[in-house]
Amino acid sequence: MNTLATRRFTGIVMLIGAVSGFIASFLLTIDKLKLLKDANFVPSCNISETLNCKSVMLSKQAEVFGFPNSLIGIGSFAIFIAIAVALFAEVQFPGWFWKIALTGVALAVIFSHWLAYQTTFVIGALCPYCMVAWFGTFLILSSVLQELLRIKSANTEDFAQKASVEKINGFMPLFHILWLGLVIGAAFAGVN
């Protein structure tokens, strides 16, 4: 796979993750504002006793830093939409940029795991929009790792190392989607 195709694929994966996470965060924020205006409001993501956003939105875990977590998602996912578009425009970000992005996304994934644990085992309900945001975060992690691996492959002269890095790079999205499936599956098993 040539570099442009790899970067284009990385951009597509990042864009899918960022747009899905942005939409979920935006809808969560809208429902949270409606809930603050009217305590009897039923959010659009209340589907059943298990899939129940209202329980999650009313928890202290939904506002870890004193404001709705979804606002963090809106800002963060918007940034990665812009980065994905820049990848399509063939912008070459330096390696340090991707390392900073990896740090931010790794923290987001850790936060997502903590929220998944909290919703499952403490709150006892699952928020569909939250799960979409988790999905977006995992895809962004995968795409950032792909870009770092692409840079590593381009900067190595060792053919065996280059081949190994490219093979690992190809499995990143699949690995993260499977991991996310395990997280969401564990969450459903924990709530039911």
C-alpha positions as a Python dict, from the first residue, in 0.01 Angstrom:
ca = {
    (1, 'M'): (0, 0, 0),
    (2, 'N'): (151, 333, -97),
    (3, 'T'): (193, 620, 149),
    (4, 'L'): (-90, 830, 7),
    (5, 'A'): (-335, 537, 27),
    (6, 'T'): (-225, 471, 384),
    (7, 'R'): (-271, 836, 480),
    (8, 'R'): (-606, 850, 300),
    (9, 'F'): (-722, 538, 487),
    (10, 'T'): (-596, 688, 814),
    (11, 'G'): (-788, 1007, 734),
    (12, 'I'): (-1106, 811, 662),
    (13, 'V'): (-1080, 614, 988),
    (14, 'M'): (-1012, 934, 1183),
    (15, 'L'): (-1295, 1120, 1013),
    (16, 'I'): (-1547, 842, 1083),
    (17, 'G'): (-1442, 834, 1448),
    (18, 'A'): (-1438, 1211, 1489),
    (19, 'V'): (-1770, 1277, 1314),
    (20, 'S'): (-1952, 998, 1499),
    (21, 'G'): (-1808, 1114, 1833),
    (22, 'F'): (-1889, 1478, 1757),
    (23, 'I'): (-2251, 1400, 1668),
    (24, 'A'): (-2295, 1184, 1979),
    (25, 'S'): (-2139, 1451, 2202),
    (26, 'F'): (-2351, 1723, 2043),
    (27, 'L'): (-2675, 1523, 2089),
    (28, 'L'): (-2580, 1444, 2449),
    (29, 'T'): (-2521, 1812, 2517),
    (30, 'I'): (-2856, 1911, 2364),
    (31, 'D'): (-3039, 1647, 2570),
    (32, 'K'): (-2851, 1755, 2884),
    (33, 'L'): (-2960, 2117, 2830),
    (34, 'K'): (-3321, 2007, 2778),
    (35, 'L'): (-3300, 1796, 3093),
    (36, 'L'): (-3171, 2094, 3290),
    (37, 'K'): (-3471, 2300, 3170),
    (38, 'D'): (-3727, 2024, 3235),
    (39, 'A'): (-3665, 1749, 3490),
    (40, 'N'): (-3938, 1537, 3324),
    (41, 'F'): (-3768, 1547, 2983),
    (42, 'V'): (-3701, 1203, 2838),
    (43, 'P'): (-3378, 1204, 2630),
    (44, 'S'): (-3388, 1062, 2279),
    (45, 'C'): (-3138, 795, 2382),
    (46, 'N'): (-3360, 643, 2653),
    (47, 'I'): (-3446, 313, 2489),
    (48, 'S'): (-3491, 72, 2777),
    (49, 'E'): (-3396, 21, 3140),
    (50, 'T'): (-3049, -90, 3030),
    (51, 'L'): (-3000, 166, 2751),
    (52, 'N'): (-3082, 475, 2952),
    (53, 'C'): (-2901, 804, 2900),
    (54, 'K'): (-3099, 994, 3162),
    (55, 'S'): (-2956, 784, 3446),
    (56, 'V'): (-2606, 849, 3314),
    (57, 'M'): (-2667, 1223, 3250),
    (58, 'L'): (-2791, 1277, 3605),
    (59, 'S'): (-2489, 1107, 3762),
    (60, 'K'): (-2191, 1290, 3905),
    (61, 'Q'): (-1973, 1093, 3660),
    (62, 'A'): (-2136, 1285, 3372),
    (63, 'E'): (-1970, 1604, 3498),
    (64, 'V'): (-1628, 1493, 3617),
    (65, 'F'): (-1473, 1840, 3576),
    (66, 'G'): (-1780, 2040, 3683),
    (67, 'F'): (-1939, 2066, 3338),
    (68, 'P'): (-2090, 1801, 3106),
    (69, 'N'): (-1830, 1557, 2973),
    (70, 'S'): (-1995, 1589, 2633),
    (71, 'L'): (-1852, 1941, 2599),
    (72, 'I'): (-1504, 1789, 2611),
    (73, 'G'): (-1614, 1555, 2334),
    (74, 'I'): (-1746, 1836, 2116),
    (75, 'G'): (-1415, 2022, 2132),
    (76, 'S'): (-1190, 1717, 2102),
    (77, 'F'): (-1378, 1553, 1818),
    (78, 'A'): (-1393, 1885, 1629),
    (79, 'I'): (-1012, 1906, 1648),
    (80, 'F'): (-978, 1558, 1500),
    (81, 'I'): (-1227, 1638, 1223),
    (82, 'A'): (-993, 1922, 1126),
    (83, 'I'): (-687, 1693, 1146),
    (84, 'A'): (-861, 1430, 929),
    (85, 'V'): (-945, 1695, 669),
    (86, 'A'): (-581, 1808, 679),
    (87, 'L'): (-474, 1448, 608),
    (88, 'F'): (-696, 1448, 299),
    (89, 'A'): (-526, 1773, 195),
    (90, 'E'): (-191, 1591, 230),
    (91, 'V'): (-69, 1813, 514),
    (92, 'Q'): (246, 1663, 666),
    (93, 'F'): (241, 1701, 1042),
    (94, 'P'): (573, 1645, 1221),
    (95, 'G'): (629, 1341, 1441),
    (96, 'W'): (607, 1545, 1763),
    (97, 'F'): (255, 1654, 1661),
    (98, 'W'): (143, 1290, 1637),
    (99, 'K'): (307, 1207, 1971),
    (100, 'I'): (112, 1488, 2139),
    (101, 'A'): (-206, 1371, 1962),
    (102, 'L'): (-136, 1015, 2083),
    (103, 'T'): (-100, 1137, 2441),
    (104, 'G'): (-433, 1320, 2421),
    (105, 'V'): (-615, 1028, 2260),
    (106, 'A'): (-461, 779, 2506),
    (107, 'L'): (-595, 991, 2792),
    (108, 'A'): (-935, 998, 2619),
    (109, 'V'): (-934, 619, 2586),
    (110, 'I'): (-844, 580, 2955),
    (111, 'F'): (-1127, 822, 3040),
    (112, 'S'): (-1363, 622, 2814),
    (113, 'H'): (-1269, 300, 2994),
    (114, 'W'): (-1330, 467, 3331),
    (115, 'L'): (-1667, 598, 3211),
    (116, 'A'): (-1758, 254, 3074),
    (117, 'Y'): (-1680, 104, 3414),
    (118, 'Q'): (-1878, 375, 3594),
    (119, 'T'): (-2185, 344, 3374),
    (120, 'T'): (-2180, -34, 3391),
    (121, 'F'): (-2097, -113, 3752),
    (122, 'V'): (-2179, 205, 3944),
    (123, 'I'): (-2470, 368, 3759),
    (124, 'G'): (-2609, 43, 3618),
    (125, 'A'): (-2719, 181, 3281),
    (126, 'L'): (-2565, 230, 2939),
    (127, 'C'): (-2584, 548, 2734),
    (128, 'P'): (-2601, 475, 2358),
    (129, 'Y'): (-2455, 815, 2269),
    (130, 'C'): (-2170, 756, 2514),
    (131, 'M'): (-2096, 424, 2346),
    (132, 'V'): (-2084, 599, 2007),
    (133, 'A'): (-1836, 848, 2155),
    (134, 'W'): (-1628, 555, 2287),
    (135, 'F'): (-1635, 410, 1934),
    (136, 'G'): (-1513, 741, 1791),
    (137, 'T'): (-1233, 765, 2045),
    (138, 'F'): (-1109, 416, 1962),
    (139, 'L'): (-1108, 487, 1588),
    (140, 'I'): (-913, 808, 1645),
    (141, 'L'): (-661, 619, 1860),
    (142, 'S'): (-624, 367, 1579),
    (143, 'S'): (-570, 636, 1317),
    (144, 'V'): (-313, 826, 1525),
    (145, 'L'): (-121, 504, 1585),
    (146, 'Q'): (-140, 429, 1212),
    (147, 'E'): (11, 766, 1130),
    (148, 'L'): (292, 717, 1383),
    (149, 'L'): (362, 372, 1239),
    (150, 'R'): (361, 518, 887),
    (151, 'I'): (623, 772, 998),
    (152, 'K'): (827, 495, 1165),
    (153, 'S'): (813, 286, 848),
    (154, 'A'): (920, 580, 631),
    (155, 'N'): (1216, 656, 858),
    (156, 'T'): (1362, 306, 883),
    (157, 'E'): (1605, 147, 639),
    (158, 'D'): (1573, -206, 780),
    (159, 'F'): (1347, -400, 540),
    (160, 'A'): (1235, -652, 805),
    (161, 'Q'): (1146, -378, 1052),
    (162, 'K'): (964, -184, 779),
    (163, 'A'): (762, -495, 683),
    (164, 'S'): (673, -563, 1048),
    (165, 'V'): (563, -206, 1110),
    (166, 'E'): (348, -206, 795),
    (167, 'K'): (184, -537, 892),
    (168, 'I'): (103, -404, 1243),
    (169, 'N'): (-27, -85, 1085),
    (170, 'G'): (-275, -281, 876),
    (171, 'F'): (-431, -446, 1181),
    (172, 'M'): (-477, -130, 1393),
    (173, 'P'): (-840, -47, 1305),
    (174, 'L'): (-951, -410, 1332),
    (175, 'F'): (-777, -450, 1669),
    (176, 'H'): (-940, -138, 1812),
    (177, 'I'): (-1286, -228, 1682),
    (178, 'L'): (-1253, -573, 1840),
    (179, 'W'): (-1133, -420, 2168),
    (180, 'L'): (-1425, -178, 2165),
    (181, 'G'): (-1660, -470, 2103),
    (182, 'L'): (-1518, -638, 2413),
    (183, 'V'): (-1562, -320, 2620),
    (184, 'I'): (-1923, -271, 2508),
    (185, 'G'): (-1995, -645, 2543),
    (186, 'A'): (-1857, -641, 2896),
    (187, 'A'): (-2068, -334, 2971),
    (188, 'F'): (-2386, -507, 2852),
    (189, 'A'): (-2296, -820, 3047),
    (190, 'G'): (-2225, -612, 3359),
    (191, 'V'): (-2554, -422, 3343),
    (192, 'N'): (-2777, -720, 3263),
}
